[in-house]
Amino acid sequence: MFNTELISKMGKIKDKKLSNLLIGRKGGATTIKITDQILHQPSNANQLSKRLHLDYKTITYHLNIMIDHKYVEKEKITNSYIYYPSKKLYNCIEEYSLIRNFLKIEYERYKK
């Protein structure tokens, strides 16, 4: 049923703000999808909206939460902002991956 190794690693997560942001909120899965995209390729909100098939306002809402917690940064280029992962996110990327994998397993478990 549960991946006990993953659960024991989850208990060792030091960045509680990150785990609360991703696990403790209803929209955590959406935040993860957006974060995965900008980890892969920094983008503006419109590009993310098209790639993820999500409303532009939803994208900006989640990005602003990540910016407020300093896991994402933005830079103005011409007439739009490009969002990219911050050093803080890179410093806890292993924890981020653990949380993402945990949520993926939970999602699959509830899907059945």
C-alpha positions as CSV (number, residue, x, y, z in Angstrom):
1,M,0.0,0.0,0.0
2,F,2.3,2.8,1.3
3,N,5.9,3.2,0.3
4,T,7.3,3.1,3.8
5,E,10.7,4.3,2.7
6,L,9.2,7.4,1.1
7,I,7.0,8.0,4.2
8,S,10.0,7.8,6.5
9,K,12.0,10.2,4.3
10,M,9.0,12.6,4.4
11,G,9.4,12.8,8.2
12,K,12.9,14.1,7.7
13,I,11.9,17.1,5.6
14,K,13.4,20.2,7.1
15,D,11.7,22.8,5.0
16,K,8.3,22.7,6.6
17,K,7.1,25.8,4.7
18,L,7.6,23.9,1.4
19,S,5.8,20.8,2.6
20,N,2.9,23.0,4.0
21,L,2.8,24.9,0.7
22,L,2.6,21.7,-1.4
23,I,0.8,19.2,0.9
24,G,-1.1,21.4,3.3
25,R,-3.1,23.3,0.6
26,K,-5.8,22.2,-1.7
27,G,-4.0,23.6,-4.7
28,G,-0.6,21.9,-3.9
29,A,-0.8,19.6,-6.9
30,T,-1.3,22.6,-9.3
31,T,1.6,24.4,-7.7
32,I,3.8,21.3,-8.3
33,K,2.7,21.2,-12.0
34,I,3.7,24.8,-12.4
35,T,6.9,24.4,-10.5
36,D,7.9,21.4,-12.5
37,Q,7.4,23.4,-15.7
38,I,9.6,26.3,-14.6
39,L,12.3,23.9,-13.3
40,H,12.3,22.5,-16.8
41,Q,12.1,25.8,-18.6
42,P,11.7,29.3,-17.2
43,S,8.5,30.8,-18.8
44,N,6.0,33.5,-18.6
45,A,2.5,33.0,-17.2
46,N,0.9,32.9,-20.6
47,Q,3.2,30.1,-21.8
48,L,2.6,28.1,-18.6
49,S,-1.2,28.6,-19.0
50,K,-1.1,27.2,-22.6
51,R,1.3,24.3,-21.7
52,L,-0.7,23.2,-18.7
53,H,-4.1,24.0,-20.0
54,L,-4.9,26.1,-16.9
55,D,-6.5,29.5,-16.6
56,Y,-4.0,32.4,-16.7
57,K,-5.3,33.7,-13.3
58,T,-4.8,30.2,-11.8
59,I,-1.2,30.3,-13.0
60,T,-0.5,33.7,-11.6
61,Y,-2.2,32.9,-8.3
62,H,0.2,29.9,-7.8
63,L,3.2,31.8,-9.0
64,N,2.6,34.6,-6.6
65,I,2.3,32.2,-3.7
66,M,5.6,30.7,-4.7
67,I,7.2,34.1,-5.0
68,D,5.9,35.2,-1.6
69,H,7.6,32.1,-0.1
70,K,10.7,32.8,-2.2
71,Y,10.7,29.5,-4.1
72,V,10.2,31.3,-7.4
73,E,11.6,34.6,-8.8
74,K,10.5,36.7,-11.7
75,E,12.4,39.0,-14.0
76,K,10.8,41.5,-16.4
77,I,11.8,41.0,-20.0
78,T,10.3,43.5,-22.5
79,N,6.6,43.5,-21.7
80,S,6.2,40.3,-19.6
81,Y,7.7,38.5,-16.6
82,I,9.7,35.4,-16.8
83,Y,9.4,33.1,-13.8
84,Y,12.2,30.8,-12.8
85,P,13.2,28.7,-9.8
86,S,15.0,30.5,-7.0
87,K,18.2,29.4,-5.2
88,K,16.0,28.6,-2.2
89,L,14.1,26.0,-4.3
90,Y,17.3,24.6,-5.7
91,N,18.6,24.2,-2.2
92,C,15.7,22.0,-1.2
93,I,15.2,20.3,-4.5
94,E,15.5,16.8,-3.0
95,E,12.8,17.6,-0.5
96,Y,10.7,19.0,-3.3
97,S,11.1,15.8,-5.3
98,L,10.1,13.7,-2.2
99,I,7.0,15.7,-1.7
100,R,6.1,15.6,-5.4
101,N,6.6,11.8,-5.5
102,F,4.6,11.4,-2.3
103,L,1.7,13.3,-3.8
104,K,1.9,11.4,-7.0
105,I,1.6,8.1,-5.1
106,E,-1.3,9.4,-3.0
107,Y,-3.1,10.6,-6.2
108,E,-2.7,7.2,-7.8
109,R,-3.9,5.5,-4.7
110,Y,-7.1,7.5,-4.5
111,K,-7.7,7.2,-8.3
112,K,-8.2,3.4,-7.9
